[in-house]
């Protein structure tokens, strides 16, 4: 999975100096799916939020166009933190 289309990142609740820990974003991307049961291409859009505590909350929607012509919807939500 990789961001391939446009993306936009915002800090709507920034302090007067422009700093903020909270962010909202929008990005589109593509990917390749390979496995025992499904092979194809993935097209998606992600509208994540980064909370004040630094936790990212991805909100991804997309679809897989399988090599056999089938299509599958994809939904990903969760929590993500940056770290070692």
C-alpha positions, 0 to 999 in steps of 0.5 A, a space after each residue: 500500500 502506498 499513497 499515490 494520489 493527492 493528500 491533504 493534512 490539517 490542524 484545525 485546532 492549532 494554537 495561535 503559533 500554529 502548533 497542534 498535536 491533533 491533525 486530520 488528513 485525507 489521502 488516496 492510494 493503491 496497492 497490490 494484493 497477493 496471497 493463496 486466495 486473493 490476488 489483485 489490485 487495491 484502491 483506497 482512501 484514508 481519512 485518519 485523525 491524529 489525536 492529541 496524545 499522538 495516537 493515529 486512528 486510521 479510517 480506510 475504505 477501498 476495494 480490491 479488484 481481483 485478477 479473476 474479475 471479482 471485487 471485494 470491499 475493504 474497511 480498516 479502522 484502528 489505532 496506531 502509534 509511532 515508535 521503535 
